[in-house]
Amino acid sequence: MNTRNLLLEIGTEEIPATFIPGALDDLARLAREHLNGAHLTYEDVLTMGTPRRLVLCAKNLSDRQPDREEIVTGPPAKRDLRVATVSALTICRWKTLKGGLIRCCAG
Protein backbone atom coordinates (compact mmCIF):
# COMPACT_ATOMS: atom_id res chain seq x y z
CA MET A 1 0.00 0.00 0.00
CA ASN A 2 1.36 3.42 -0.94
CA THR A 3 1.64 6.29 1.50
CA ARG A 4 1.76 10.03 1.07
CA ASN A 5 2.04 13.03 3.35
CA LEU A 6 -1.09 15.11 3.84
CA LEU A 7 -0.86 18.85 4.46
CA LEU A 8 -4.03 20.72 5.39
CA GLU A 9 -3.82 24.48 5.88
CA ILE A 10 -6.77 26.41 7.28
CA GLY A 11 -6.74 30.17 6.86
CA THR A 12 -8.61 32.06 9.56
CA GLU A 13 -9.37 35.54 10.80
CA GLU A 14 -7.39 36.64 13.81
CA ILE A 15 -7.62 33.90 16.48
CA PRO A 16 -6.59 35.02 19.98
CA ALA A 17 -3.17 33.57 20.80
CA THR A 18 -4.50 31.92 23.96
CA PHE A 19 -6.92 29.84 21.85
CA ILE A 20 -4.24 28.41 19.53
CA PRO A 21 -2.96 25.53 21.75
CA GLY A 22 -6.50 24.22 22.35
CA ALA A 23 -7.41 24.56 18.68
CA LEU A 24 -4.30 22.62 17.64
CA ASP A 25 -4.99 19.87 20.19
CA ASP A 26 -8.59 19.58 18.97
CA LEU A 27 -7.48 19.55 15.32
CA ALA A 28 -5.01 16.71 15.96
CA ARG A 29 -7.51 14.72 18.04
CA LEU A 30 -10.30 15.06 15.47
CA ALA A 31 -7.96 14.15 12.61
CA ARG A 32 -6.84 10.99 14.42
CA GLU A 33 -10.44 10.02 15.23
CA HIS A 34 -11.61 10.46 11.63
CA LEU A 35 -8.57 8.76 10.07
CA ASN A 36 -8.89 5.80 12.43
CA GLY A 37 -12.65 5.68 11.81
CA ALA A 38 -11.97 5.54 8.06
CA HIS A 39 -9.44 2.71 8.63
CA LEU A 40 -6.57 4.78 7.21
CA THR A 41 -3.09 4.23 8.61
CA TYR A 42 -0.60 7.01 9.30
CA GLU A 43 2.73 7.41 11.04
CA ASP A 44 2.02 10.62 12.96
CA VAL A 45 -0.26 13.67 13.01
CA LEU A 46 1.41 17.03 13.62
CA THR A 47 -0.21 20.44 14.04
CA MET A 48 1.20 23.96 13.90
CA GLY A 49 -0.47 27.33 13.96
CA THR A 50 -0.47 31.08 14.12
CA PRO A 51 -3.35 33.46 14.83
CA ARG A 52 -4.17 33.47 11.08
CA ARG A 53 -3.36 29.90 10.09
CA LEU A 54 -3.80 26.34 11.44
CA VAL A 55 -1.81 23.54 9.81
CA LEU A 56 -2.25 19.77 10.04
CA CYS A 57 0.29 17.31 8.66
CA ALA A 58 -0.39 13.55 8.55
CA LYS A 59 2.88 11.75 7.85
CA ASN A 60 2.85 8.61 5.68
CA LEU A 61 -0.93 8.48 5.31
CA SER A 62 -2.10 5.43 3.38
CA ASP A 63 -3.61 6.38 0.03
CA ARG A 64 -6.45 3.86 0.31
CA GLN A 65 -8.35 1.85 2.85
CA PRO A 66 -7.49 -1.82 3.30
CA ASP A 67 -9.94 -4.34 1.86
CA ARG A 68 -12.33 -5.71 4.46
CA GLU A 69 -15.33 -7.96 4.56
CA GLU A 70 -18.38 -7.46 6.73
CA ILE A 71 -21.03 -10.12 7.33
CA VAL A 72 -24.56 -8.90 8.03
CA THR A 73 -26.93 -11.57 9.28
CA GLY A 74 -30.49 -11.68 8.09
CA PRO A 75 -33.70 -13.23 9.41
CA PRO A 76 -33.82 -16.85 10.61
CA ALA A 77 -33.94 -19.55 7.92
CA LYS A 78 -37.40 -20.70 9.06
CA ARG A 79 -38.91 -17.35 8.00
CA ASP A 80 -40.20 -16.84 4.49
CA LEU A 81 -37.34 -14.94 2.84
CA ARG A 82 -39.54 -13.79 -0.04
CA VAL A 83 -41.25 -11.35 2.31
CA ALA A 84 -38.81 -8.61 3.29
CA THR A 85 -39.35 -7.05 6.68
CA VAL A 86 -39.00 -3.33 7.30
CA SER A 87 -35.87 -3.86 9.38
CA ALA A 88 -34.23 -5.99 6.69
CA LEU A 89 -34.96 -3.33 4.08
CA THR A 90 -33.55 -0.67 6.39
CA ILE A 91 -30.32 -2.64 6.86
CA CYS A 92 -29.96 -3.26 3.13
CA ARG A 93 -30.66 0.38 2.30
CA TRP A 94 -28.13 1.53 4.92
CA LYS A 95 -25.44 -0.83 3.65
CA THR A 96 -26.06 0.21 0.06
CA LEU A 97 -25.68 3.89 0.97
CA LYS A 98 -22.41 3.10 2.71
CA GLY A 99 -21.22 1.47 -0.53
CA GLY A 100 -20.45 -1.90 1.08
CA LEU A 101 -21.30 -5.31 -0.23
CA ILE A 102 -24.09 -7.15 1.53
CA ARG A 103 -23.78 -10.80 2.49
CA CYS A 104 -26.92 -12.07 4.24
CA CYS A 105 -26.61 -15.24 6.25
CA ALA A 106 -29.66 -17.12 7.50
CA GLY A 107 -29.40 -17.45 11.26
C-alpha positions in Angstrom: 0.0 0.0 0.0 1.4 3.4 -0.9 1.6 6.3 1.5 1.8 10.0 1.1 2.0 13.0 3.3 -1.1 15.1 3.8 -0.9 18.8 4.5 -4.0 20.7 5.4 -3.8 24.5 5.9 -6.8 26.4 7.3 -6.7 30.2 6.9 -8.6 32.1 9.6 -9.4 35.5 10.8 -7.4 36.6 13.8 -7.6 33.9 16.5 -6.6 35.0 20.0 -3.2 33.6 20.8 -4.5 31.9 24.0 -6.9 29.8 21.9 -4.2 28.4 19.5 -3.0 25.5 21.7 -6.5 24.2 22.4 -7.4 24.6 18.7 -4.3 22.6 17.6 -5.0 19.9 20.2 -8.6 19.6 19.0 -7.5 19.6 15.3 -5.0 16.7 16.0 -7.5 14.7 18.0 -10.3 15.1 15.5 -8.0 14.2 12.6 -6.8 11.0 14.4 -10.4 10.0 15.2 -11.6 10.5 11.6 -8.6 8.8 10.1 -8.9 5.8 12.4 -12.7 5.7 11.8 -12.0 5.5 8.1 -9.4 2.7 8.6 -6.6 4.8 7.2 -3.1 4.2 8.6 -0.6 7.0 9.3 2.7 7.4 11.0 2.0 10.6 13.0 -0.3 13.7 13.0 1.4 17.0 13.6 -0.2 20.4 14.0 1.2 24.0 13.9 -0.5 27.3 14.0 -0.5 31.1 14.1 -3.3 33.5 14.8 -4.2 33.5 11.1 -3.4 29.9 10.1 -3.8 26.3 11.4 -1.8 23.5 9.8 -2.2 19.8 10.0 0.3 17.3 8.7 -0.4 13.5 8.5 2.9 11.7 7.8 2.9 8.6 5.7 -0.9 8.5 5.3 -2.1 5.4 3.4 -3.6 6.4 0.0 -6.5 3.9 0.3 -8.4 1.9 2.9 -7.5 -1.8 3.3 -9.9 -4.3 1.9 -12.3 -5.7 4.5 -15.3 -8.0 4.6 -18.4 -7.5 6.7 -21.0 -10.1 7.3 -24.6 -8.9 8.0 -26.9 -11.6 9.3 -30.5 -11.7 8.1 -33.7 -13.2 9.4 -33.8 -16.8 10.6 -33.9 -19.5 7.9 -37.4 -20.7 9.1 -38.9 -17.3 8.0 -40.2 -16.8 4.5 -37.3 -14.9 2.8 -39.5 -13.8 0.0 -41.2 -11.3 2.3 -38.8 -8.6 3.3 -39.3 -7.0 6.7 -39.0 -3.3 7.3 -35.9 -3.9 9.4 -34.2 -6.0 6.7 -35.0 -3.3 4.1 -33.6 -0.7 6.4 -30.3 -2.6 6.9 -30.0 -3.3 3.1 -30.7 0.4 2.3 -28.1 1.5 4.9 -25.4 -0.8 3.7 -26.1 0.2 0.1 -25.7 3.9 1.0 -22.4 3.1 2.7 -21.2 1.5 -0.5 -20.4 -1.9 1.1 -21.3 -5.3 -0.2 -24.1 -7.2 1.5 -23.8 -10.8 2.5 -26.9 -12.1 4.2 -26.6 -15.2 6.3 -29.7 -17.1 7.5 -29.4 -17.4 11.3 
